[in-house]
Each structure stands twice: as C-alpha cells, then as structure tokens.
Amino acid sequence: MSEPRRVDVLIVGAGFAGIGLGIELARRAQESFLIIEQADDVGGTWRDNRYPGVACDVPSHLYELASRPNPTWSRVFAKGDEIQAYLRSCVRVEGLESHLLLGCALESAQWDPAASRWQVHTARGEISAAILIVATGRLSEPRLPAVSGLHNFAGAWWHSARWQPQASLAGQRVGLVGTGASAVQILPQIAQQAGAVVVFQRTPPYVLPRDDHRYSDAELERFAADPQSVATLRAELFAEAERGVDARLRRHPDIEMLREHALDHLAAQVPDPGLRQTLTPDYEIGCKRIVFSDEYFPALLAGNVTLEPSALAQVTADGAIAAGGHAYKLDALVFATGFNTTSPSIATRVHGRDGLPLAERWRDGPAAYASVSVPGFPNMYVLGGPNSALGHSSAILILEAQFGYVLGALDHLAASDAAALEVTETALASYRHEIDELARGTVWTDGGCSSWYRDQRTGRVTLLWPGSAAAFANRHGSFRPEAYKLIRSAA
C-alpha cells in the first residue's frame, strides 16, 4: 500500500467556505493544504441547486468574498449559475487547482494521538493531515418529509436540490411541497409551463419585496473603473442588512415596521381577503426564515395554481392527499423541503480523540466553541457550523471572520512547541450558556414557531448566531488561546 499523502491542512468541501479559506492559505503560503470535494465540480449549494429560478436572497455585492470582489455581477441578486461561475473563477485566478481534488469523498477521518495527526480515508486514497477543516456547510443534504406511500407513486418525484432537468413539466399536474425560500423561487417558473400546480403549504412564510433588477451598463462601467465604488456599495449593503437584526431581537419599533412591511406587500399583491388570511403567518416575523419575492403571490393567483393550506400527508399511486383531507391527481412531485441541518452525515464519519464519532458528541444538538471547535477533536475546525448562520445578512461575513480565527489558531500552534490544540469542555459549556442567553427573548425562541434554526431535540438555537454580523466578527474574528489546551506530541 502507498504511503498517505501528507499535508498540513486538509479542507473538506469546495463551496464558499472551503474555497475562501483556501485563498487565504494560498496567499500566505505557509502551510501545505488540500481541498477535497465529493462532487465533480466546485460550488457547494450553487452547484447542487439547479432548480428553475434559483438565486441568492442576499445582494450580490454582499455575497462575495472580500478577498475577491466581483465588479461584474449582472444584477442586484445573482442567479445561481452566476454564483457558481464566480466560485470557479476564484479557484482559477487564485491558483487553487493544484490544491483541489474533485470526486474525492471523505469516507472516514480518525484522530491519531500517537502521530498527532488526522488519518483520513477518501475515495481517492489516504491523506494524513495535521489540521482538519470541515467546510461541508449546512445546505448540502436534502431532507424529505416522512410521507407514507411515496414508493407507490407512479409519477416522477425529486427534491429541489436534485432537480431533474431532463424531466419536462409541460402540461403536467405538479405538486410543489413546501413554501420556503426554494419553493417561492420555483413556483413562478413552473407555473408558466405546468398544466396545473398544487402548492402544499404547511406554514405560510413572511414574504418581503425583492426589488431585483439588472445593473445598467453605466453602473457596471463604474464598478469596473472604480473599485472604491464597489467597496462603498458593499459597506452600504452591510449597514442596511445589520439594521435588520434589531427586529429579530424583538426591539421596538423595528419588529413592528418589518412585520407591517411584509403584510403590506401581501395586501398589495393578494386582493382576496380569504386567500390573504390563508397566506398570513400566525407566528412572529423572523421566527422562520423570511423570503423575498415579487413573483410568488402573483403566481398563486394564476388560474392553474391551487394553494392547499395543509401539509402533504400521503402519496398514492396517482396523486397525493393533504392533511386537510383534499386529494389531488398528480403527475409529478417536487419537494422543496429544506435540508438536514442539525445531523449532518459527515459527523458520523469523523472520529475524535476517544474514537467516538462527532455525531455522538452532537447527539443532543450540534455545539462548537466560537462556532468552530469541539472538545475531543484536536486540530479540527468547523466552518459554517453550529451557531454561525445569520437570519438577516450574508453568511459570507461569518465565514470570513472564521477564516481569521482559524489562521490565528494555526499561527498560535506554530509558535508553540505543541502538536495540537484542543478546546476545553469548560470553554464550550460557557459558550453554550452565552448563546442561550443571547437567544433568549428573540424571535427565534419566543416567536411562536419551529424552525431549522433550532434543534428539534432540545429546542436550543443551535444553527444561528443570535446577534449581528459585526458582533460575531468582533467576538470570533481572531483566535483566543485561553479556551484551549496545548497537546504535546506523544512520539
């Protein structure tokens, strides 16, 4: 058997997190590193989600790496294929191809205390790494609801993140399951070609105007000629987004203003009072993810679209039955039902110092100190993991703070005579308590809903950072060694 490939840093995942950290490592040129990706292309979420209408709901110039500003975004809210093209260009321009292994799924990773290294088995061979970076994200594993009878359905069905481009919906009777961010983008597109669409609404979302448009030639010329104009726009977008956190913290009058903005949008686009009532949420705004669209409500009013105000309960050979009792004849089912966010499968394949998998460590919900470090897993850092999502702004801002934290940890370890860093149990317990206190009284805990931001087993806010992006960067943008213990080499 050949010897394992040895690197200082192994990054698992080639989405925004993995590529962004790879850029930082390449530019500082201090550590050898490798990015492995199980798919055959980079892009993460923007590679996998190819459904009609897929686009970001964060403004383009705020949804980019600060290290790679892009003056050529075509519109205020970039489409999915444009975002993936941007990530491909980051890999190419920054010279990351030589550090990238595609079609290389992580099959297992085990901390070796004798060698003080991670021994990793992949689909393309063995890798030995001093540092393991988990950058697989939260939106990579589609979640399907537990619906009886799906295996008996004679028609085609798929999850929105596994779109079947070869399957035509022209003239078909289609069931769209879900009313979240993906469904809101999908419906206006498929309603134009399907014979009939039934939207299964378990819970109505709050919808805000999108106000999207293409940038004019004059704007694009200015962005290209004057980099400062792009920086100024990004700063303005950041400030505008940050103002939204006060509503999520249930501060007045911010929350009332945000709620009324959404309800006014609903009233302006849905004249029928009965339908408008069906589309009015019974929980506080921000408790679930707010969605943005100028086309969703008009699509619901189309003559070939039916809103079913209850969840999908059962699938039959030729259709579906809603929880409210109505039965529908269907030719195809599209599940826009989100992702497995609190129990990622990679956690079953990464084993720490005691030999137990990360999934066992997270059996009561995912948790990580500073949102990156887990006791028992030395020299491992999770990007975009527990308590690092935002409910009001760009996730890229959080990732960039985490890049700074990880690089600081690498520098601290290099300056010591130790082989590894491991966060303490005490530090994690204190951090969990801090998160619980920050989340207390917010829309995410007291908004009257269940959401993907909270762990269904414990009710704790485990995915979301319950504060501003600036507060996260101030708190976690640089490494703090006092929460860690140094581990000397066993050799």
C-alpha positions in Angstrom: 0.0 0.0 0.0 1.2 3.5 -0.8 2.0 6.0 1.9 -0.7 8.5 2.8 -0.4 11.9 1.2 0.7 14.3 3.9 -0.5 17.9 4.2 -0.5 20.5 6.9 -4.2 21.4 6.4 -7.0 19.3 4.8 -10.2 21.2 3.9 -13.3 19.1 3.3 -15.7 20.8 0.9 -15.3 23.2 -2.0 -18.1 25.7 -1.5 -17.7 29.3 -0.3 -16.1 28.1 3.0 -13.5 25.8 1.6 -12.6 28.0 -1.4 -12.4 31.1 0.8 -10.1 29.5 3.3 -8.0 28.0 0.5 -7.5 31.5 -0.9 -6.2 32.7 2.5 -3.8 29.8 2.8 -2.6 30.1 -0.7 -1.8 33.8 -0.3 0.1 33.4 2.9 2.0 30.4 1.6 3.0 29.0 5.0 1.1 25.7 5.1 0.7 22.9 2.6 -3.0 22.3 2.1 -5.5 20.3 0.1 -9.2 20.8 -0.6 -11.2 17.6 -1.2 -14.7 17.7 -2.7 -17.0 14.7 -3.2 -18.7 16.1 -6.3 -17.1 16.6 -9.7 -17.2 20.4 -9.6 -16.9 23.2 -7.0 -19.7 25.5 -5.8 -21.4 23.6 -3.0 -25.0 24.9 -2.7 -24.7 26.7 -6.0 -23.6 23.5 -7.8 -26.3 21.3 -6.3 -29.3 23.7 -6.6 -30.2 23.9 -10.3 -33.9 24.4 -10.0 -35.7 27.0 -12.2 -35.4 30.5 -10.7 -32.6 29.6 -8.3 -31.0 32.8 -7.0 -29.4 34.3 -3.8 -31.6 36.3 -1.5 -28.6 38.4 -0.3 -27.4 41.2 -2.5 -24.6 40.1 -4.9 -22.0 42.6 -3.6 -22.5 41.4 -0.1 -22.5 37.7 -1.1 -18.9 37.6 -2.3 -15.5 37.1 -0.7 -13.9 40.4 0.4 -10.6 38.9 -0.9 -12.2 38.5 -4.4 -14.6 41.4 -5.1 -16.5 41.0 -8.3 -17.4 44.2 -10.2 -19.2 42.2 -12.9 -22.3 40.9 -11.0 -25.1 41.3 -13.5 -27.9 42.1 -11.1 -28.7 43.0 -7.5 -29.5 39.4 -6.6 -27.3 37.0 -8.5 -28.7 33.8 -10.1 -27.3 30.5 -9.0 -25.3 29.8 -12.1 -23.6 33.2 -11.9 -22.5 32.5 -8.3 -21.1 29.1 -9.2 -19.2 30.8 -12.1 -17.8 33.3 -9.6 -16.5 30.4 -7.4 -15.0 28.7 -10.3 -13.2 31.9 -11.2 -11.9 32.2 -7.6 -10.3 28.7 -7.9 -8.8 29.6 -11.3 -7.5 33.1 -10.6 -6.1 32.2 -7.2 -4.4 29.1 -8.5 -6.2 26.6 -6.3 -6.5 23.9 -9.0 -3.3 22.2 -7.8 -4.7 22.1 -4.2 -8.1 20.6 -5.3 -9.2 17.0 -5.5 -12.7 16.5 -7.0 -14.6 13.3 -6.8 -12.9 12.8 -3.5 -15.5 12.0 -0.8 -14.3 11.7 2.8 -15.2 8.2 3.9 -13.7 8.4 7.4 -11.4 10.6 9.5 -9.7 9.5 12.7 -7.5 11.5 15.1 -4.3 9.5 15.7 -3.0 10.6 19.2 0.4 8.8 18.6 1.1 10.8 15.5 -0.9 13.9 16.5 -2.5 13.9 13.0 -5.8 13.2 11.3 -5.7 10.0 9.3 -8.3 10.4 6.5 -9.6 7.7 4.2 -11.1 9.1 1.0 -12.5 7.8 -2.3 -9.1 8.7 -3.8 -6.7 7.3 -1.2 -5.3 8.1 2.2 -4.4 11.5 3.5 -2.6 12.4 6.7 -3.2 16.0 7.9 -2.1 18.0 10.9 -5.3 20.1 10.7 -8.8 19.1 9.6 -11.2 21.7 8.4 -14.8 20.7 8.0 -16.3 23.0 5.4 -19.3 21.0 4.2 -21.9 23.6 5.0 -25.5 23.3 6.2 -27.4 23.1 2.9 -25.9 20.0 1.3 -28.1 17.1 2.4 -31.7 17.2 1.1 -34.4 16.5 3.7 -37.6 14.7 2.7 -40.7 14.6 5.0 -41.8 11.3 6.3 -44.7 10.8 3.9 -46.3 7.4 3.5 -46.8 5.9 0.1 -44.1 7.8 -1.8 -42.7 4.5 -3.1 -46.0 3.7 -4.7 -46.2 7.0 -6.7 -46.3 6.2 -10.4 -45.1 9.7 -11.4 -41.7 11.4 -11.2 -40.6 13.0 -7.9 -37.4 14.7 -6.7 -36.0 17.2 -4.2 -35.4 20.8 -5.4 -31.7 20.3 -4.7 -31.6 17.3 -7.0 -33.5 18.9 -9.9 -34.2 16.6 -12.9 -33.6 18.8 -15.9 -34.5 16.1 -18.4 -38.0 15.8 -16.9 -40.4 18.1 -18.6 -43.2 19.6 -16.6 -45.0 21.0 -19.6 -48.7 20.3 -19.3 -48.2 18.2 -16.2 -50.1 18.2 -12.9 -47.4 19.1 -10.4 -47.4 19.0 -6.6 -45.0 21.5 -5.0 -44.3 20.6 -1.4 -43.2 23.5 0.8 -43.4 27.2 0.9 -39.8 28.2 1.9 -37.1 30.1 0.1 -36.7 27.5 -2.7 -40.4 26.9 -3.3 -41.0 30.7 -3.5 -38.5 30.8 -6.4 -39.7 27.7 -8.1 -43.4 28.3 -8.3 -43.4 31.3 -10.6 -41.2 29.3 -13.0 -43.0 26.0 -13.2 -46.5 27.6 -13.1 -45.7 29.0 -16.6 -45.3 25.5 -18.1 -47.2 23.1 -16.0 -50.8 22.3 -16.7 -51.7 22.6 -13.0 -49.8 23.2 -9.8 -50.8 22.4 -6.2 -48.8 24.1 -3.5 -48.8 22.2 -0.2 -48.5 24.9 2.5 -47.8 23.6 5.9 -47.0 27.1 7.2 -47.2 30.4 5.3 -43.9 32.4 5.1 -43.4 36.1 5.6 -42.6 37.5 2.1 -40.8 40.8 1.6 -40.4 42.6 -1.7 -37.3 41.6 -3.7 -36.8 44.7 -5.8 -34.4 42.9 -8.1 -33.0 44.4 -11.3 -30.1 44.1 -13.7 -27.3 46.6 -13.3 -27.1 49.1 -16.1 -24.2 49.4 -18.4 -23.3 52.7 -16.7 -23.2 51.0 -13.3 -21.1 48.1 -14.5 -18.7 50.5 -16.1 -18.4 52.5 -12.9 -17.8 49.3 -10.8 -15.1 48.2 -13.2 -13.3 51.6 -13.4 -13.6 52.5 -9.7 -13.0 49.7 -7.2 -13.8 52.1 -4.4 -17.4 52.4 -5.7 -17.8 48.6 -5.2 -16.4 48.8 -1.7 -18.7 51.7 -0.8 -21.7 49.8 -2.1 -20.7 46.7 -0.1 -20.4 48.9 3.0 -23.9 50.4 2.4 -25.4 46.9 1.9 -23.8 45.7 5.1 -25.1 48.6 7.1 -28.6 48.1 5.7 -28.6 44.4 6.5 -27.3 45.0 10.0 -30.2 47.2 10.8 -32.4 44.2 10.3 -31.1 42.4 13.4 -33.0 44.7 15.8 -36.3 43.3 14.6 -35.1 39.7 15.2 -34.1 40.7 18.7 -37.7 41.9 19.1 -36.8 45.5 19.6 -39.4 48.2 19.1 -40.4 49.7 16.7 -38.2 47.7 14.4 -40.1 44.5 14.6 -43.5 46.2 14.0 -42.1 48.0 11.0 -40.7 44.8 9.5 -43.9 42.9 10.1 -46.0 45.7 8.5 -43.7 45.8 5.5 -44.4 42.2 4.8 -48.1 42.4 5.5 -48.4 45.5 3.2 -46.6 43.5 0.5 -49.1 40.7 0.9 -52.1 43.1 0.9 -50.8 44.8 -2.3 -50.4 41.6 -4.2 -53.3 39.5 -2.9 -56.7 41.3 -3.1 -58.9 38.4 -2.0 -59.3 38.7 1.8 -59.9 34.9 2.3 -56.7 33.9 0.4 -54.8 36.7 2.1 -55.8 35.3 5.5 -54.6 31.8 4.4 -51.3 33.4 3.5 -50.9 35.3 6.7 -48.4 33.7 9.2 -49.6 33.1 12.8 -46.1 33.5 14.2 -43.8 36.5 14.6 -41.8 37.7 11.6 -38.2 36.4 11.6 -39.1 33.3 13.7 -38.7 31.3 10.4 -36.6 32.4 7.5 -38.1 35.4 5.7 -38.3 35.0 2.0 -38.1 37.6 -0.8 -40.2 37.7 -3.9 -42.2 39.9 -6.2 -43.5 37.0 -8.2 -44.7 34.4 -5.6 -48.0 35.8 -4.7 -48.9 36.7 -8.3 -48.1 33.1 -9.2 -50.5 31.8 -6.6 -53.2 33.9 -8.3 -52.6 32.2 -11.7 -55.6 30.2 -12.9 -53.6 26.9 -13.0 -52.3 27.1 -9.4 -54.1 25.9 -6.3 -52.9 26.6 -2.7 -53.5 23.7 -0.4 -53.4 25.2 3.1 -52.1 22.0 4.8 -49.2 19.7 4.6 -48.7 16.7 2.3 -49.9 13.7 4.3 -50.0 10.8 1.9 -48.9 9.9 -1.6 -50.9 7.5 -3.7 -50.2 5.8 -7.0 -51.7 8.7 -9.0 -51.6 11.6 -6.7 -51.5 12.9 -3.1 -53.7 13.5 -0.1 -53.3 16.6 2.0 -53.5 16.7 5.8 -56.7 18.7 5.4 -58.3 15.8 3.5 -58.2 17.0 -0.1 -57.0 14.6 -2.7 -55.2 15.7 -5.9 -54.3 13.8 -9.1 -50.6 14.4 -9.9 -48.1 13.5 -12.5 -45.0 14.8 -10.6 -44.0 15.9 -7.1 -41.3 18.4 -6.3 -40.1 18.5 -2.7 -38.8 22.0 -1.7 -38.5 20.8 1.9 -35.1 22.0 3.0 -32.0 20.2 4.3 -30.7 18.0 7.1 -29.1 20.8 9.1 -28.7 19.5 12.6 -27.5 16.0 12.0 -25.0 16.1 9.0 -23.9 12.8 7.8 -20.2 13.8 7.9 -20.5 13.9 11.7 -20.8 10.1 11.6 -17.6 9.7 9.7 -15.3 11.9 11.8 -13.9 10.3 14.9 -12.1 12.2 17.6 -9.5 11.5 20.3 -11.7 9.0 22.2 -12.7 7.2 19.0 -16.3 8.3 19.1 -17.9 10.0 16.1 -18.8 13.7 16.1 -22.4 12.6 15.7 -22.3 11.0 19.1 -20.8 14.2 20.6 -23.7 16.1 18.9 -26.4 13.7 19.9 -28.1 16.5 22.0 -27.6 19.0 19.2 -24.6 20.5 17.5 -22.3 22.8 19.5 -18.9 24.2 19.0 -16.9 26.8 20.9 -16.6 30.0 19.0 -18.7 28.1 16.5 -15.6 26.3 15.2 -14.1 24.0 17.9 -15.3 20.8 19.6 -13.7 19.2 22.7 -12.3 15.8 21.9 -11.5 16.8 18.3 -8.0 18.3 18.4 -6.8 20.4 15.5 -10.3 20.4 13.9 -12.3 23.4 12.9 -15.8 23.6 11.6 -16.7 26.4 9.1 -20.3 27.4 8.8 -21.2 25.0 11.6 -23.1 25.5 14.9 -24.3 29.0 15.6 -22.8 30.5 12.5 -25.9 31.1 10.3 -27.4 34.6 10.1 -31.1 35.4 9.9 -30.6 38.9 8.5 -27.4 39.1 6.5 -24.8 37.4 4.4 -23.3 34.1 5.6 -20.1 35.1 3.8 -19.4 37.7 6.5 -19.4 35.0 9.2 -17.2 32.7 7.2 -14.6 35.5 6.7 -14.5 36.0 10.5 -13.9 32.3 10.9 -11.1 32.3 8.4 -9.3 34.9 10.6 -10.0 32.7 13.7 -8.6 29.5 12.1 -5.5 31.3 10.7 -4.9 32.7 14.2 -5.1 29.2 15.6 -2.6 27.9 13.1 -0.2 30.7 14.0 -0.6 30.1 17.7 0.1 26.4 17.3 3.1 27.1 15.0 4.6 29.4 17.7 4.3 26.8 20.4 6.2 23.6 20.8 2.9 21.6 20.9 1.5 19.2 18.3 -2.2 20.1 18.7 -4.7 22.5 20.1 -8.0 21.3 21.8 -10.7 23.4 23.2 -11.7 22.6 26.8 -15.1 21.3 27.9 -15.4 24.3 30.3 -15.0 26.7 27.4 -17.7 25.0 25.4 -20.1 24.9 28.3 -19.6 28.6 28.9 -20.1 29.3 25.3 -23.3 27.3 25.1 -24.7 29.3 28.0 -23.7 32.5 26.3 -25.6 31.5 23.1 -28.6 30.6 25.2 -28.6 33.9 26.9 -28.1 35.8 23.6 -31.0 33.9 22.1 -33.4 34.4 25.0 -36.4 36.6 24.2 -35.6 36.8 20.4 -38.0 35.8 17.6 -36.1 32.5 17.3 -37.1 31.4 20.8 -40.2 33.4 21.5 -41.6 33.9 18.0 -44.2 31.1 18.2 -42.8 28.8 15.6 -40.5 25.8 15.0 -37.7 26.4 12.5 -34.4 25.0 11.2 -32.6 27.5 13.3 -33.4 25.4 16.4 -32.5 21.8 17.2 -35.7 19.8 17.3 -34.4 17.5 20.1 -33.6 20.3 22.6 -35.3 23.4 21.3 -32.0 25.3 21.6 -30.9 27.7 18.9 -28.0 25.7 17.5 -27.5 26.8 13.9 -28.0 30.6 14.1 -25.8 33.3 15.6 -28.4 35.3 17.6 -26.9 38.7 17.0 -25.3 41.0 14.4 -22.6 40.0 11.9 -20.4 42.8 13.4 -20.8 41.3 16.8 -19.7 37.9 15.6 -16.7 39.3 13.8 -15.7 41.2 16.9 -16.1 38.2 19.1 -14.7 35.5 16.8 -12.7 37.2 14.1 -9.4 36.5 15.9 -8.1 33.5 17.8 -8.3 33.4 21.6 -6.0 30.8 23.1 -7.2 30.9 26.7 -10.1 28.5 25.8 -7.6 25.8 24.5 -5.1 23.4 25.9 -1.9 22.5 24.1 -1.3 18.9 23.4 2.4 17.7 23.3 3.4 15.1 20.8 3.1 11.5 22.0 6.1 10.5 19.9 
